[in-house]
Amino acid sequence: MSNLNELIQELCPNGVEFKKLEDIGSFFGGLTGKSKIDFIDGNAKLITYKNIYSNPSLNMNIEEKVRITDHEKQNVVRYGDILFTGSSETPDECGLSSVVALPTKEDLYLNSFCFGLRLYKVDDFNINYLKHLLRSDDVRKQIKQTASGVTRYNVSKKRFAKVCIPVPPLDIQTEIANILDRFAEYAAELQAELQARQEQYKYYRDKLLIFSRINRGG
């Protein structure tokens, strides 16, 4: 943490600049004009709602497909894009983000229940910094306020565009991303260890508590 503190003192001693999402990129929508049959025998990879919901950094091992014809005008997802869930049954699940942190080797298409933000200048950001930032409590509080509804909540793009985020110098972004990535790795390792211990416990519990029946007659 000392290196981070030094960077902050050196690069932004008077504070960090905040920017609205609409000032750092432009929004784009998911697929349009598709019917159920287009998802039966697809020829292009589809980014699902679940992929975005479950992964702060998009899972690039995509198996879902959609049919795309040669003359369609659809938005193609690319490296550096930030993808968001557009609607949900609760406001807490609206606007969950997933960053495209790896180069895309083929065209990827976004499902119609989500939307994306394309950065004007990708090089101004560490994508992994945004991965953590956009799921942080302070930013999530702002995002939740952009959702409205009764039985289903939808994000207001107009309000969403006004969400403000801190944009420190790139060196600081990178240092923060590295620290948080390490913590995320530790947490994943601990979760895997816990899962292994739970399975080990169940195995020995069931093995040790099985006894041969003694028939005492009567």
CORDAHU-V269846 format. One line per field, one symbol per residue. phi: phi as a letter, one per 40 degrees, with the letter a starting at -180 (. if undefined). A space follows every 50 residues. Layout:
phi: ???
This chain:
phi: .ccccccccccacchbcbbcdccbabcacccbgbbdccbcbcbbcbccdc ccdcbdbdccccbcbacbccbcbbcbcadgcbbbccaacbccbcgcbacc cbdccacbbccccbabbbccbdccbcccccdcdcbcdccccccccccaib cabbccccccccdbbcbcddccdccccccccccccccccccccccccccc dcccdcccbbbcccccgg
